[in-house]
Protein backbone atom coordinates (compact mmCIF):
# COMPACT_ATOMS: atom_id res chain seq x y z
CA UNK A 1 0.00 0.00 0.00
CA UNK A 2 2.86 2.36 0.84
CA UNK A 3 4.26 2.34 -2.76
CA UNK A 4 0.80 3.28 -4.07
CA UNK A 5 0.57 6.13 -1.56
CA UNK A 6 4.04 7.40 -2.52
CA UNK A 7 3.17 7.22 -6.22
CA UNK A 8 0.01 9.25 -5.62
CA UNK A 9 1.99 11.93 -3.80
CA UNK A 10 4.51 12.12 -6.66
CA UNK A 11 1.73 12.39 -9.23
CA UNK A 12 -0.49 14.84 -7.33
CA UNK A 13 2.19 17.27 -6.10
CA UNK A 14 2.76 18.86 -9.56
CA UNK A 15 -1.02 19.18 -9.98
CA UNK A 16 -1.24 20.99 -6.64
CA UNK A 17 1.48 23.41 -7.76
CA UNK A 18 -0.32 24.13 -11.02
CA UNK A 19 -3.65 24.58 -9.24
CA UNK A 20 -2.06 27.07 -6.87
CA UNK A 21 -0.43 28.98 -9.74
CA UNK A 22 3.29 28.48 -9.17
CA UNK A 23 5.95 26.48 -7.39
CA UNK A 24 4.85 25.10 -4.03
CA UNK A 25 7.23 25.17 -1.06
CA UNK A 26 6.45 23.30 2.14
CA UNK A 27 2.85 22.33 2.81
CA UNK A 28 1.38 24.63 0.20
CA UNK A 29 -1.62 26.77 1.07
CA UNK A 30 -4.61 25.61 3.07
CA UNK A 31 -6.34 28.97 3.60
CA UNK A 32 -8.01 30.94 0.81
CA UNK A 33 -8.44 34.40 2.33
CA UNK A 34 -5.39 36.67 2.49
CA UNK A 35 -4.52 39.35 5.02
CA UNK A 36 -2.42 42.30 3.91
CA UNK A 37 1.07 42.71 5.33
CA UNK A 38 0.23 46.30 6.23
CA UNK A 39 -2.82 45.16 8.24
CA UNK A 40 -0.71 42.68 10.21
CA UNK A 41 1.95 45.32 10.90
CA UNK A 42 -0.73 47.87 11.88
CA UNK A 43 -2.41 45.47 14.38
CA UNK A 44 0.12 42.75 15.24
CA UNK A 45 -1.51 41.72 18.52
CA UNK A 46 -4.74 40.97 16.66
CA UNK A 47 -2.92 38.42 14.48
CA UNK A 48 -0.47 37.04 17.06
CA UNK A 49 -0.73 33.25 17.15
CA UNK A 50 -3.06 33.11 14.15
CA UNK A 51 -2.47 31.29 10.88
CA UNK A 52 -2.82 33.61 7.89
CA UNK A 53 -1.93 33.91 4.22
CA UNK A 54 -0.15 37.00 2.94
CA UNK A 55 0.64 37.90 -0.64
CA UNK A 56 3.05 40.31 -2.19
CA UNK A 57 6.45 40.61 -3.79
CA UNK A 58 9.55 38.93 -2.42
CA UNK A 59 11.79 41.86 -1.49
CA UNK A 60 14.66 39.81 -0.05
CA UNK A 61 15.80 36.18 0.36
CA UNK A 62 18.27 34.55 2.73
CA UNK A 63 21.36 34.08 0.59
CA UNK A 64 22.93 31.49 2.88
CA UNK A 65 20.22 28.80 3.17
CA UNK A 66 17.03 30.18 1.63
CA UNK A 67 15.48 29.92 5.10
CA UNK A 68 13.51 33.18 4.95
CA UNK A 69 11.98 35.66 2.58
CA UNK A 70 10.69 39.15 3.10
CA UNK A 71 7.27 39.84 1.59
CA UNK A 72 6.56 43.42 0.55
CA UNK A 73 2.97 44.55 0.71
CA UNK A 74 1.51 45.34 -2.75
CA UNK A 75 0.80 48.88 -1.50
CA UNK A 76 4.48 49.16 -0.53
CA UNK A 77 3.67 50.10 3.06
CA UNK A 78 5.70 47.43 4.81
CA UNK A 79 7.33 44.05 4.65
CA UNK A 80 7.03 40.89 6.70
CA UNK A 81 9.75 38.30 7.18
CA UNK A 82 8.59 34.74 6.57
CA UNK A 83 10.98 32.44 8.45
CA UNK A 84 10.89 28.73 7.69
CA UNK A 85 12.58 25.78 9.32
CA UNK A 86 16.15 25.42 8.04
CA UNK A 87 16.56 22.74 5.36
CA UNK A 88 12.85 21.83 5.46
CA UNK A 89 11.78 24.60 3.10
CA UNK A 90 14.46 26.23 0.96
CA UNK A 91 13.46 29.29 -1.04
CA UNK A 92 15.44 29.90 -4.23
CA UNK A 93 18.07 32.57 -3.76
CA UNK A 94 16.95 34.25 -7.00
CA UNK A 95 13.30 34.62 -5.88
CA UNK A 96 13.63 38.35 -5.21
CA UNK A 97 11.08 40.26 -7.28
CA UNK A 98 8.74 37.29 -7.70
CA UNK A 99 5.15 37.19 -6.47
CA UNK A 100 4.38 34.98 -3.47
CA UNK A 101 1.57 33.79 -1.28
CA UNK A 102 2.83 32.49 2.06
CA UNK A 103 0.97 30.82 4.91
CA UNK A 104 2.01 30.50 8.52
CA UNK A 105 1.66 31.59 12.11
CA UNK A 106 2.22 35.24 13.09
CA UNK A 107 4.61 35.81 15.98
CA UNK A 108 5.05 39.05 17.90
CA UNK A 109 8.18 39.28 20.02
CA UNK A 110 9.82 42.03 22.06
CA UNK A 111 13.56 41.87 21.44
CA UNK A 112 16.07 43.55 23.73
CA UNK A 113 18.77 45.72 22.19
CA UNK A 114 21.24 42.83 22.51
CA UNK A 115 18.81 40.36 20.88
CA UNK A 116 18.20 42.82 18.04
CA UNK A 117 21.95 43.16 17.50
CA UNK A 118 22.40 39.37 17.49
CA UNK A 119 19.56 38.86 15.02
CA UNK A 120 20.80 41.67 12.74
CA UNK A 121 24.36 40.29 12.84
CA UNK A 122 23.07 36.81 11.98
CA UNK A 123 21.08 38.22 9.07
CA UNK A 124 24.14 40.14 7.84
CA UNK A 125 26.13 36.90 7.94
CA UNK A 126 23.43 35.16 5.90
CA UNK A 127 23.41 37.96 3.35
CA UNK A 128 27.19 38.23 3.10
CA UNK A 129 27.15 41.83 4.36
CA UNK A 130 28.87 41.33 7.71
CA UNK A 131 31.72 43.69 6.79
CA UNK A 132 29.24 46.58 6.46
CA UNK A 133 27.32 45.63 9.62
CA UNK A 134 27.42 48.23 12.41
CA UNK A 135 25.73 47.09 15.62
CA UNK A 136 26.08 50.55 17.20
CA UNK A 137 23.24 51.78 14.97
CA UNK A 138 20.79 49.48 16.79
CA UNK A 139 19.40 51.20 19.86
CA UNK A 140 16.86 49.97 22.38
CA UNK A 141 14.34 47.17 22.38
CA UNK A 142 11.73 46.72 19.66
CA UNK A 143 8.71 44.66 18.76
CA UNK A 144 9.31 42.29 15.87
CA UNK A 145 6.51 40.77 13.84
CA UNK A 146 7.16 37.85 11.55
CA UNK A 147 5.55 34.75 10.12
CA UNK A 148 6.68 31.24 10.98
CA UNK A 149 6.14 29.94 7.47
CA UNK A 150 4.63 26.55 6.77
CA UNK A 151 4.02 26.79 3.05
CA UNK A 152 4.23 29.13 0.10
CA UNK A 153 3.53 29.41 -3.60
CA UNK A 154 6.05 31.42 -5.62
CA UNK A 155 4.96 32.54 -9.09
Order of alpha helices (4+ residues) and beta strands (2+ residues): alpha-beta-alpha-alpha-beta-beta-beta-beta-alpha-beta
